[in-house]
């Protein structure tokens, strides 16, 4: 009986390893998903940057020209944002 209990203890279940093909396929799938997610984030950041650039450009275009003021605070009649 003592031998039977030792054999039972030695035959503890071991974790089943996935075959290497399944592991490779799983790793490839995870890599592809991660790459797709990274690309999506990059595109989103690029879109946000383009939107900020457009808003900045619109703000600059809609800003009225500023008059030039001399050292006494008098307006000289020239405009800073004058287009040549």
Buried (B, 14 or more C-beta within 10 A) or exposed (E): EEEEEEEEEEEEEEEEEEEEEEEEEEEEEEEEEEEEEEEEEEEEEEEEEEEEEEEEEEEEEEEEEEEEEEEEEEEEEEEEEEEE
